[in-house]
Amino acid sequence: MTTMKAAQKRTQAKAEYNAFLAGCPSRQLLDRISDKWVVLILCALGGDNSPGRPGAAHADAPKAMRYSEISRLLAGVSQKMLTQTLRSLERDGLLTRTVTPTVPVTVSYELTDLGLSLHHMTRGIRNWAQTHMVEVLANRENYDARTS
């Protein structure tokens, strides 16, 4: 019996990931990245934070942002939720947290290459939601009128 090296085990495990299976760890990742706060944080750090541009093809360059900047941009997010989401994104390697020893201490967040690759997809989801919201609201209204 031969033993597999760590790289071989990772390659085999990667080939075996199937989100349709209940025990697949990729389900946890899908759950994380489908969260609205994750999508909005990735879009903010990716430079997609100009309001009123649904479906806009232009986006600013990705940039580092301070916690307070992200908090102001994401209307309605609680401090607890923002902190938990940023920590989970850092743990997954989607962003980096940089602490600068100033008075007071400055903390900034920036997308990693992995986070930037996911941002390209979340940008499309956000733009789709903003572009098609009128249609979705009309469909909801029609559905509710038929079923009530």
C-alpha positions as CSV (number, residue, x, y, z in Angstrom):
1,M,0.0,0.0,0.0
2,T,1.4,3.4,-1.0
3,T,1.0,6.5,1.0
4,M,-0.1,9.8,-0.5
5,K,1.8,13.0,-0.1
6,A,0.0,16.0,1.3
7,A,-0.2,17.7,-2.2
8,Q,-1.7,14.5,-3.6
9,K,-4.3,14.4,-0.8
10,R,-5.3,18.0,-1.5
11,T,-5.6,17.3,-5.2
12,Q,-7.8,14.3,-4.5
13,A,-9.9,16.2,-2.0
14,K,-10.4,19.1,-4.4
15,A,-11.6,16.8,-7.1
16,E,-14.1,15.2,-4.6
17,Y,-15.8,18.5,-3.4
18,N,-19.4,18.4,-4.4
19,A,-21.7,21.0,-2.8
20,F,-24.7,18.8,-3.5
21,L,-23.5,16.4,-0.9
22,A,-24.6,17.1,2.7
23,G,-21.2,16.7,4.3
24,C,-19.2,18.7,1.7
25,P,-17.2,21.6,3.3
26,S,-17.8,23.7,0.3
27,R,-21.4,24.1,1.6
28,Q,-20.0,26.1,4.5
29,L,-18.1,28.3,2.1
30,L,-21.2,28.8,-0.1
31,D,-23.1,29.8,3.0
32,R,-20.5,32.4,3.9
33,I,-20.0,34.0,0.5
34,S,-23.8,34.2,-0.2
35,D,-24.3,36.5,2.8
36,K,-25.3,40.0,1.9
37,W,-22.7,41.6,4.2
38,V,-20.0,39.6,2.6
39,V,-21.1,40.6,-0.9
40,L,-21.3,44.3,0.2
41,I,-17.9,44.2,1.9
42,L,-16.2,42.6,-1.1
43,C,-17.8,45.2,-3.4
44,A,-16.8,48.1,-1.1
45,L,-13.1,46.9,-0.9
46,G,-13.2,46.1,-4.6
47,G,-14.0,49.8,-5.4
48,D,-17.7,49.3,-6.3
49,N,-18.9,51.8,-3.7
50,S,-20.3,54.6,-5.8
51,P,-24.0,54.9,-5.1
52,G,-26.6,55.2,-7.8
53,R,-24.7,53.3,-10.6
54,P,-26.7,50.1,-11.0
55,G,-25.2,47.9,-13.7
56,A,-22.3,50.4,-14.1
57,A,-19.4,48.8,-16.0
58,H,-16.9,51.2,-14.4
59,A,-15.6,50.6,-11.0
60,D,-12.8,52.3,-9.0
61,A,-9.7,50.3,-8.3
62,P,-9.7,48.0,-5.2
63,K,-8.5,49.8,-2.2
64,A,-7.8,49.4,1.5
65,M,-10.4,50.8,3.8
66,R,-10.6,51.6,7.5
67,Y,-13.2,49.9,9.6
68,S,-15.1,53.2,10.1
69,E,-15.2,53.8,6.3
70,I,-16.7,50.3,5.7
71,S,-19.2,50.8,8.6
72,R,-20.4,54.2,7.1
73,L,-20.7,52.7,3.6
74,L,-22.8,49.7,4.7
75,A,-25.9,51.3,6.0
76,G,-27.7,49.1,8.6
77,V,-24.8,46.8,9.5
78,S,-24.3,46.4,13.2
79,Q,-20.8,46.8,14.7
80,K,-21.0,43.1,15.9
81,M,-22.0,41.8,12.5
82,L,-19.4,43.9,10.6
83,T,-16.6,42.7,13.0
84,Q,-17.7,39.0,12.7
85,T,-17.9,39.2,9.0
86,L,-14.5,40.9,8.6
87,R,-12.9,38.3,10.9
88,S,-14.5,35.4,8.9
89,L,-13.3,36.9,5.6
90,E,-9.8,37.3,7.1
91,R,-9.8,33.7,8.3
92,D,-10.8,32.4,4.9
93,G,-8.0,34.4,3.3
94,L,-10.3,36.8,1.3
95,L,-9.0,39.9,3.0
96,T,-6.0,41.1,5.0
97,R,-6.2,43.2,8.2
98,T,-3.4,45.7,8.7
99,V,-2.8,47.4,12.0
100,T,-0.7,50.5,11.9
101,P,0.7,51.6,15.3
102,T,-0.5,55.2,15.4
103,V,-2.4,57.1,18.1
104,P,-5.1,55.9,18.0
105,V,-4.3,52.6,16.2
106,T,-5.3,52.5,12.6
107,V,-6.8,49.3,11.2
108,S,-7.4,48.8,7.5
109,Y,-8.8,46.0,5.4
110,E,-7.8,45.0,1.8
111,L,-8.8,42.3,-0.6
112,T,-6.3,39.5,-1.2
113,D,-5.9,38.0,-4.7
114,L,-8.4,35.3,-3.6
115,G,-10.8,37.9,-2.4
116,L,-10.4,39.9,-5.5
117,S,-11.3,36.9,-7.6
118,L,-14.5,36.4,-5.6
119,H,-15.2,40.2,-5.8
120,H,-15.5,40.0,-9.6
121,M,-18.4,37.6,-9.2
122,T,-20.1,39.4,-6.4
123,R,-19.9,42.7,-8.4
124,G,-22.1,41.0,-11.0
125,I,-24.6,39.7,-8.4
126,R,-24.9,43.2,-6.8
127,N,-25.3,44.9,-10.2
128,W,-28.0,42.3,-11.2
129,A,-29.9,42.9,-8.0
130,Q,-29.9,46.7,-8.4
131,T,-30.7,46.5,-12.1
132,H,-33.7,44.1,-11.8
133,M,-35.2,45.2,-8.5
134,V,-38.1,47.0,-10.2
135,E,-39.0,43.8,-12.0
136,V,-38.7,41.7,-8.9
137,L,-40.9,44.1,-6.9
138,A,-43.6,44.0,-9.6
139,N,-43.5,40.2,-9.7
140,R,-43.8,40.0,-5.9
141,E,-46.8,42.4,-6.1
142,N,-48.5,40.3,-8.8
143,Y,-47.8,37.1,-7.0
144,D,-49.2,38.5,-3.7
145,A,-52.3,39.7,-5.5
146,R,-52.9,36.3,-7.0
147,T,-52.4,34.3,-3.8
148,S,-54.3,36.5,-1.3
